[in-house]
Amino acid sequence: MGGLVNGLRAVVICLVIACVAAVSPAAAVTPNWSALPVPAAAPPVTVSDLAARGPDEAWATGYEHAADGLRPMLYRWDRTKWTRDTTFPGAGEPGRLGKIQLVGEEVWILQDRAGAGQILRRSAGGWSAVPLPQTLWTYQDFTAVPGAAWVVGEDDTGLKVLHYDGSGWTAQSTPDGVLFLMGITARTSTDVWAWADTSTGTTALRWDGTVWRDAKVPLPPNSNVHTIMLEPSGRVTIGGSQYTDGVARTYLMTRTGHAWRTTYPPLGDTSTEAMVRGPDGALWLPVRSDRAFQSKYARVEGIRTTFSYGPQRTNAIDVKPRALARAGSSLMSFGTVEIYGSKPNLMSERLGG
């Protein structure tokens, strides 16, 4: 009898293990973050953005602090390694590189070239540049899709929204009360979102191909917006901070259909600017690490938030991923690492792949 019971117990245990593996294969094998070597720049460096077309192509931008001032910084991933690209217009001149947009088969990058703004474009024929119609004090943000691009910033007359239709530039007006545009992103040429500082607080705006309007998003009271993420499915995700009694806490808002849902994951006052949708369908973002020698990432899926750490780095005193991107079935980060006795330089990490 005892043998029969033990046999049945063994069968049940095997069935449970099989069911767990079938229901949650990701829980069985959890890939680790690994370090990707990056050629050094002139420290300290500042990372602006990271974008990936897949496992074979990724781009990272920023600027380094050379002896004679800021210099633009561009790196390319080719599936096996990061290399520095110095072939673009203005590579050896003062300036900075900002946001990257992958438009069809091309790469578009916002560039501050010695104070003058332009869009770098890389196609099969190499690099070219599209100058902006005017010089701005601040080039705040940039977005591009097939057939259109927008640059937002300020000059001595105030807010500027510059629209490029493939042949030329026009200036667009915004609703009354808009003081400053903090960011902009587009899904198509007729579905563009921006987040603005207005006379009544933070507001989400939307361009429908004709005019900019208040998007009527029910943002939490006393809050700001760090980013708006538009997905091909139509889903919209907004990340920001809400202030209560002087304390900030991160919030996420998601719209599927016409309903908005707001959650407050346990992220403290983490900025969601670098948030991306991972290959596993969850939201990922870098967070402030409690370990000086390791980076830290948050994974948010519904009401559940989990954390993972990057590889341990010898003598590191500050590891800061600044940007994330989905690269096929993996996640990539690009940022800075400060080693004891030296200034921050470049680092990159990958999860999966």
Secondary structure, DSSP 8 states (H G I E B T S, - for coil): -HHHHHHHHHHHHHHHHHHHHHH-HHHH----EEEE-----SSSEEEEEEEEEETTEEEEEEEEEETTEEEEEEEEE-SS-EEE---STTTTSSEEEEEEEEETTEEEEEEEETTEEEEEEEETTEEEEEE-SS--SEEEEEEEETTEEEEEEEETTEEEEEEE-SS-EEEE---TTEEEEEEEEEEETTEEEEEEEETTEEEEEEE-SS-EEE------TTEEEEEEEE-TTS-EEEEEEEEETTEEEEEEEEEETTEEEEE--S-TT---TT-EE-TTSSEEEEE--SSTTS-EEEEEETTEEEEEE----TTEEEEEEEEEEEETTEEEEEEEEEETTS--EEEEEEE--
